[in-house]
Amino acid sequence: MAPRTEPTGQQSSAGRSARSPQRPVPKPTQKVGSTRTLQTVRDADGQVTSLVRRTVLPGGLRVISEHLAGARSVAIGVWVGVGSRDESATLHGCSHFLEHLLFKGTAERSALDISIALDAVGGEFNAFTAKEYTCFHARVLDEDLPLAVDVLGDMITGSSIADEDVEAERDVILDELAMHDDDPDDVVHNLFAEQAWGRNSALGRDIGGTEDSIRALTRAQILRFYRKHYRPANLVVSVAGNVDHTALVRQVRKAFGRHDFLAGDETPAPPRPAAKTVRVHPGTVEATRPFEQVNVVLGMMGLTRNDERRFALGVLNTALGGGTSSRLFQEVRERRGLAYSVFSFASSHADSGLVGVSVGCLPSKLDDVLEVIRGELAKVAAEGISADELARGKGQLRGGLVLGLEDSASRMSRIGKAELVYDELLSIDEVLARIEAVTLDDVRSIAAQVFGQPEILAVVGPA
């Protein structure tokens, strides 16, 4: 149940050329109680291998499933459209605090009962909080899906949020914050985000909160936050694996119908709006920690979630620092021996994004590491990448995408996030086509834009 920002997947806004500016196409209006088939995939013999269906229940609760032929397990996620960026300064850390509390018991089940229910059938059960959403997820045998749906429905609609649970979990979260403060990678990335978006901005603040903010949160504040954001219109239930959609809808309607949760007449909440891009703040920020290494993140402003150039940036990111054959790994580690770990990243939100390089090295090698990284970024900004790097980047993205989606949990995450934060669901073939459509000119253009901007530098290490 640790707070984390998930890596941004390869969902995008269209299936045509990466060079064609376009906006997502909104999903057609769907009546409450109706079911729509979104995608059907068949094999060479015409047999259905994947079937994605969507139903809207009363109150605006959405149920989306992907039936996978041959699967014996199912993964289920309850996605809530609220995260740390929806908190005021007074409520800093409330989303993550609430995530913990929903495991503490309901009128029907104690915290132990919730744990036993999934453990007894060998299921996997957890949750995470991100900047823009929260997810409660489980993976079980197909025959145990009704149990998982019932437990999750009970937790989401009927959490007790008792005074004693708030106080007990407060200490647990403070321990968790201390644990993350001992992790140099967590510290430097939090510092990087704080510099990029500002200490007083919701995007720039740490997902888990601070010691002061967690100590100050009251049960009344958390309960109001729960009632405001955990509404059916703000929820998506996504399931992937050996699932029958009609049966799933009945199970969800029963499990989430507790306490008149589905009694409202709201329609599903649209994806988070992005009317204006949130800019970042260049600059350098440092923190002293008694670590053996210096940990560094050097980056710039990236792209928003639905930017049509996301696939070009994905190929660039992979070629630059996405694997052992990448330019940065070869130059920093293999040729010069300056660091053990170095990689690049690209993250995006509804209205902002970041790109950067993360590296850990000995303090004596810091200046050399920064010189090499800055040199490679400048070179890519001026010249782009080679045809060989383009081919490797595409191949790595394609392979990572397809191999990752062999797992029902990844499939569940794909359709859940597509429903909650995007305006459309691309098929795997459409995603692969978008990757293949990226050209050297596309990569050169996006490299010149992002790596030509003023830098953000975060450094954490010994004095």
Summary of the structure (lengths in Angstrom):
residues: 463
radius of gyration: 22.6
end to end distance: 32.5
largest distance: 64.9
contacts: 1612
relative contact order: 0.18
helix: 44%
strand: 21%
